[in-house]
Amino acid sequence: MRKISAKDIQECVRRLAQKANFSLRADVQRAILAAFRKEKSSRGRKILSELLENARAARNDSLALCQDTGLPVVFLEIGPDVDLRGVDVAAAVQKGAAQGYREGFLRTSIVEDPLRRGRPKFGPCVLHTAFVRRKGLKVTILPKGFGCENKTQLRMLPPTAQKDCVEDVIVSVVKDAGPDACPPYIIGVGIGGTSDYACQLAKEALLRPIHKRSRLKHVAEMERSLINRLNRLGLGPMGLGGSTTVLGVNILTYPTHIAGLPICVNISCHVLRSASDVL
């Protein structure tokens, strides 16, 4: 068994909070570059080139990729060899996120009471834990900006809904978002489980590299179909027209009840930020 301390977790989260906010994920950067080379709209190409320049400046100067530094969502994947006895894991995560944001001069965005609002703070973040077969403790942070988070939609379809109906729902959610969430988008989709778990799956789907298709053939086909359909909408970079409305579509599925078909669509703006490490 490997003993992992609260200090180890706190330091890891602190470091990842800054890395995610300062350095655009490599897969997203490659996708923007590829889109720039294929984009037919001159305005769209200009915007995509500016997104790449923004990412370069943020990385080189340790600046936030976006002024909305998001609500940090932390995923912990705990392996069978990890010893966390006596460790207040949740407190360590919260302290690490707050420290990372404070030291990185990242914007305070979290209000403690969702109804009374009040002065924003550095936390708390949202924490998800899972027990896995892999060794070690994997820590992932996803700072989710709320311009795009606000466009999340959950739909409870009848179990008889066919593939075309599912695709139509996803396309309609992106249409409803329009230019408001800063396209080009990365679309995370969760299908199955319960209503709450479909929403978690949709967010977890954003963690998968956007050039990798699902291992399930029929799901991978749906991802490719949706990418083509969504890019034909003509929304384009920042909603100003063009052939690049989405950079990727990632779908995760889970077994569900015979009486239902939950679908959640979680949209990310072009600044899809996440960072991971294994302790």
C-alpha positions, 0 to 999 in steps of 0.5 A, spaced: 500 500 500 502 507 498 501 512 503 498 518 500 498 524 505 493 530 505 499 535 503 501 530 497 493 531 495 493 539 496 500 540 492 497 536 486 491 540 486 494 547 487 499 545 481 494 542 476 489 548 478 494 553 475 496 548 469 489 547 467 488 555 467 494 557 464 496 551 458 490 549 453 490 542 452 494 539 447 489 536 443 484 542 443 490 546 441 491 541 435 484 541 433 484 549 433 490 549 428 487 543 424 480 547 424 484 554 422 487 550 416 480 548 413 476 554 415 473 557 409 471 563 412 476 569 412 473 572 419 473 565 422 480 564 420 482 570 423 478 568 430 481 561 430 488 564 429 487 569 435 485 563 439 492 560 438 495 567 440 491 567 446 493 560 448 501 562 446 500 568 451 497 565 456 502 559 457 508 563 456 506 569 461 502 564 466 496 568 465 489 565 465 486 563 458 479 566 460 477 571 465 472 566 467 476 561 471 470 557 472 468 553 478 473 547 479 471 540 478 475 535 481 475 528 479 479 523 484 480 516 481 483 511 487 486 505 485 487 499 490 494 500 492 492 507 495 492 508 503 488 514 505 487 512 512 486 518 516 486 523 510 481 528 510 481 528 502 475 533 501 479 538 505 486 537 502 482 538 495 479 544 497 485 547 500 489 545 494 484 549 489 484 555 493 491 555 494 492 554 486 487 560 484 490 565 490 497 564 488 496 564 480 492 570 481 486 567 478 479 570 479 474 569 485 468 566 482 464 562 487 458 565 491 457 561 497 450 561 498 447 560 491 440 564 493 443 570 497 449 570 492 454 575 496 462 576 495 465 571 491 471 566 493 476 561 491 471 555 493 469 550 494 470 546 488 466 540 486 469 533 488 467 526 484 471 520 487 471 513 484 475 507 485 478 504 479 483 498 478 489 502 476 494 503 481 495 510 484 491 516 485 489 520 479 487 527 480 484 531 474 481 538 475 476 541 470 475 549 471 468 549 468 466 556 465 459 558 466 458 561 460 458 554 457 456 551 463 449 555 463 447 552 456 447 545 459 441 541 458 438 534 460 432 531 456 429 525 459 427 521 452 422 515 452 426 508 451 423 508 444 427 514 442 431 512 436 438 514 434 436 520 429 432 522 435 438 522 440 442 526 435 436 531 433 436 533 441 444 534 441 443 538 435 437 542 438 441 544 444 447 546 440 442 551 436 439 553 442 446 555 445 447 559 439 454 564 439 453 565 447 458 560 449 464 562 445 464 557 439 467 553 437 465 548 442 467 541 444 460 537 446 460 532 452 454 528 452 452 523 457 447 517 455 444 513 460 444 511 467 439 516 471 438 523 470 444 526 475 449 520 472 447 522 465 450 529 467 456 527 470 457 523 464 457 529 460 462 532 464 467 526 464 466 526 456 469 532 456 476 529 459 477 525 453 482 527 448 477 530 443 480 526 437 479 519 440 472 516 438 468 512 443 470 504 443 463 502 441 462 502 434 455 505 434 457 510 439 463 512 435 459 513 428 454 517 432 460 522 434 462 523 427 455 524 424 454 529 430 461 533 428 459 533 421 451 535 422 453 541 427 459 544 423 454 544 417 450 549 422 454 555 420 455 558 426 462 558 426 468 561 430 465 566 436 458 565 432 460 570 426 459 564 421 464 559 418 465 551 417 467 550 425 462 550 430 465 544 434 472 541 434 469 535 437 463 531 440 465 526 446 459 521 448 459 516 454 454 511 455 452 507 461 446 502 462 439 505 464 432 503 466 428 499 461 423 505 462 427 511 460 433 514 456 436 520 460 441 524 455 445 530 458 449 535 453 454 539 456 457 544 452 465 547 453 467 553 449 473 553 445 477 554 452 476 546 454 481 546 460 483 540 464 489 537 467 491 531 470 496 527 474 497 521 478 500 520 485 
